[in-house]
Amino acid sequence: MARDAVETHFAESVAALVPGRPRDPGLPVRPDTTLTGARCRELFEIQLASRLLDVAARWLREQGEGFYTIGSAGHEGNAAVAAALRPTDPALPHYRSGAFYLARSAQAGRLAEEGLRDVLLGLAAAAEEPIAGGRHKVFGHPDLAVIPQTSTVASHLPRAAGVAFAIERARKLGVDAAWPAGSVVMCGFGDASANHATALTGLNTAAYAAYQGLPLPVLFVCEDNGIGISVRTPPGWVAAAAHPLLPRFEADGCDLAGAYDTAARAVAHVRARRAPALLHLRTVRLMGHAGSDVEAAYRTPREIAADLARDPLVATAALLVHGGLATPDEILTRYETLREHVLKLALECTRRPRLRSAAEVMAPLAPRRPARVAAEAARFSLDRTPPGEAPPEQQGPLTLAQAINRTLADILAAHPEALVFGEDVGRKGGVYGVTRGLLKRFGAGRVFDTMLDEQALLGLALGAGVAGLLPIPEIQYLAYLHNALDQLRGEAASLPFFSQGAYRNPMVVRVAGYAYQQGFGGHFHNDNSVAALRDIPGLVIASPARPDDAAAMLRTCVAAARADGTVSVFMEPIALYHTRDLVDDGDNGWLAPYVPPARWAETHVPIGRARAYGDGRDLTIVSFGNGLRMSLRAAIRLTAEGYGCRVLDLRWLAPLPVEDLLQAAELTGRVLIADETRASGGVSEGVLAALNDSGFTGTVARVTSRDSFVPLGDAAAHVLLSEAEIEKAARRLLG
């Protein structure tokens, strides 16, 4: 539907309205509502402004000065939702929430022009735009408790459930949260998005919590315009498909008074009961999906006209005119005056500077303050050990699993806002016993089991992090992470980017991964691919192999989360969890003592620093994870034969320790990369590129696992990197 047609219809329809008898603006605008005439006029002004922002977006695009045209036309009824909420209630809005944003801005006491300028600067990709700084057009503002959302379909619903959970959990734990106790979380989405698996996860997570009596105050608002780009939503589908355990409120979003009353009831229900609910707002979509969308290609003239006949601006104008609170001429004059003002403001915004360099664009991605992280990593609690129990540094050499367990205990003791959760981490203590004993010591408020849904699990972490808690979720197996990867890619990593760091979701995602479990479990329990993680901007990937490294690196990841809002994936090699020996049975060469807190500062492992073994000058073997143990065993045999070998444990897969890598490579001039991930998309590709880009001119070779899923039993050995292959390749390089 063309912009001109919508504006013409509005003008003609308003001009034809018949004024009613004048009434007191302090009274309800009509008999069946609590919406007063004065409040109706305020919200109508916001609806007008939102519509004119869409007009401006298309006008800017025509001038080549605007870069985003998905608008809110037809959805202006969401101003009523904002009016029902407090300005401190966190909101994760729909991308058609222009009126909601302007109403929230007004609620916070800002001038009308400030809200308009926020949106117009975003349309013009201006660096002064207050939330994303010209990186994207999003609705968001830290002073308005509006958390920006990207266009990833429904990816924010699990986070919304997590925010609601975190508000209540913070209150229970007595720790500070980003929003006041008693807050309600608002989460908006469209009818087409309601079909996405991520949306279903968010709704189901909320219902799951409510079913168990857990407080989770979130109001999901489905703005149902009946179409997703060109695909129709079957009539009645949103109501029919609503989760049966979520109370549902329904209103006509084109009727401001009805939407106002229903939204107020829905918010009151959620706030009083601390329980989730769904508000179904029936809306229309005017001007098409976006500025480039030609609706006539997939909608009939009758369908387009039917939506136009329900224009919410015309409906609100009729409320005011029939209620004797405005005349048609007054409304049309105000429309034209505001239109001129908005277009003038839009033109001014196009003259503001845009992002000028890659450095400016990337500045919010991954802030690094290593000195602050180092200081944070050395923090510990004086009450870190229960009475009558020896501290971990007095428990003798530990396995990898034991070292992680003791470190988690120290973290929970030092940071009351820290939470450890995931599938089977509570009573069972983890599938491999890594979290054993933590529930008993720290209680179910801080160590708990979640439902078996990785999207829900990470959404909970996303919400907890942005709310001010410190989540340490566990993904039971690496392959399970792929079920929920967009929660890391589209939500966790992008939030600081699209908010210039005003919002952040610090977390450390522990992942049991890699293969070498003696053929057990098959490909879903022996996944050796981290390719999908390595290209997520700003994401830190830690991959410790030894117990002492695991303890120090886990503390580093937690410290980076606290200091910089860092999102880390902490890869734990399953096959090394309980490994004790390095070369011979009983040598205990893979165990390590737990470092006491007094030495945490001196043993701190900064992000992106490798660890070297040996001082040979003939060959450098670069590896990580399970490959480290295999490489060390091969190097020991080669050294016994007189070859000078050194082994470099990368430890960090993102960012790669390029400086340490190049130094180790230059010392020998020969590099063998022993990579347990796959040949295609594996870590070795990044190592090769780093060496090349750094100007290394020596000899480089690699051995990797095959481009295959991992089968059961002995067949696994055919596709996984082996110790024999490492030694054979090393001998070939040594000549």
Secondary structure, DSSP 8 states (H G I E B T S, - for coil): --HHHHHHHHHHHHHT--------TTSBSSTT-S-BHHHHHHHHHHHHHHHHHHHHHHHHHHTT--------TT-GGGHHHHHHS-TTS-EE--TT-HHHHHHHHHHTT--HHHHHHHHHHHHTTBTT-TTTTTS-----BGGGTB----SSTTTTHHHHHHHHHHHHHHHHHT---SS-TT--EEEEEETTGGGSHHHHHHHHHHHHHHHTT----EEEEEEE-SEETTEE--TTHHHHHS-TTS-EEEEETT-HHHHHHHHHHHHHHHHHHT--EEEEEE----S-SSTT--GGGTS-HHHHHHHHHT-HHHHHHHHHHHTTS--HHHHHHHHHHHHHHHHHHHHHHHTS-B--SHHHHHTTT----HHHHHHHHT---TT-S-TTS--GGGS-SB-HHHHHHHHHHHHHHH-TTEEEEETT-SSS--TTSTTTTHHHHH-TTTEEE--S-HHHHHHHHHHHHHTT-EEEEEESSHHHHGGGHHIIIIIITHHHHTTTTSS---EEEEEEE---STT-S-TTTS----HHHHTSTT-EEE---SHHHHHHHHHHHHHHHHHH--EEEEEEEGGGTT---SSSTT--TT-B----GGGTTTT---TT--EEE---SSEEEEE-THHHHHHHHHHHHHHHTT--EEEEE--EEES--HHHHHHHHHHHSEEEEEEEEESSS-HHHHHHHHHHHTT--SEEEEEEE-SS---SGGGGGGTS--HHHHHHHHHHHH-
